[in-house]
Amino acid sequence: MLTELVEAGVHLGHQSRKWHPRIAPFILQKRNQVHVINLHETAKQIETAANFLSDLSAKKKKILFVGCKRQAQDAVKEAAEASKQFYVNHRWLGGTLTNQETIRKSVDRLAYLDKLEGSDDAKAMSKKEIAALGRERNKLTRNLDGIRGMEKLPDALVVVDSDREKIAVHEAKRLNIPVVAMVDTNADPNEVEYPIISNDDAIRSIRIVLQNLIDPIIASS
């Protein structure tokens, strides 16, 4: 695993001036003012997190993948779909976990708009009304498509960039939902139960970490 992690740049942290003191035990060295992550520790963390997730999957538990920044969007969706889990990859709506009733209403609204397209009701509407409903549908689809079938709280979160997705992490913490997260050198690893100290800005790094997490999930399902 170490070779593929190095090739994907998983070891490249942030500039050394942008670091969190609690990340110190996981930093190998400073090179050209950039912190280099100790990948031996990262590999152990990936293995621990993957075992936790595969155990959940074997028990038919559900996992929510979260990663809304541009570099993570495709990888998060692909990882969730490959492992038959849920995902949020465009925008985390506040209350996605802590206000399920409101989120379910939005999902129901999306289902209504999907059925409306091409229906007799739609034919009776003006072009302006149809256009407005189309924009609403597109927005809801971007935000909710990956959690349409999530009728109860997930049993774990997998997060790309714990610092950027801090609202999701905090909601999970309030509900005692364990979090597996890619944590870069600028973030606090103590904020999540299963931190994976890694470069969470590079597409290749995100993909290789997620792949190593979902392979055991797929194998156990």
C-alpha angles and dihedrals in degrees: 000000000000094000094053091046091054093046090052093050094242089146096061111101131180127291109294092246089061102061140122115233092225090063091066097099090059098049116100099188146322116258124179089345091304124113115238114213121226101244093193086069092043092053090052091049092050091051093049093047093045091052090050092050095045090052089054091048092050088056090051091249121153130242129200117212115206129190122132105169117103096253092054104040101089095037093051093050093046093047093049094047093046091053094039093242136127128269146189112200108153110045132348107229111214107250096029087135104016098045104039093156092064092044091051089052089055090049089051089050090053091050089052092050091049091054092044094064109102093000126131089254090057092049089058093055129090122251089250092055092046091050092050092049089047091055090048091050093050092050093048091047092053092050102036110024093099095052101040092114096040099110095163137028117290120248093229142003128226108201131190108210108008091202096054093043094046093132091058090046092050093048090051091049092052089054096042092244110153117238130213108195144173102236119193124204092268094062139075111255090198091070092078135046096229110031119184107197103216149123103285096179103066120080094219092050092050092048096050094048093048091046091054089050098048099042092075090042091055091045093052098044 
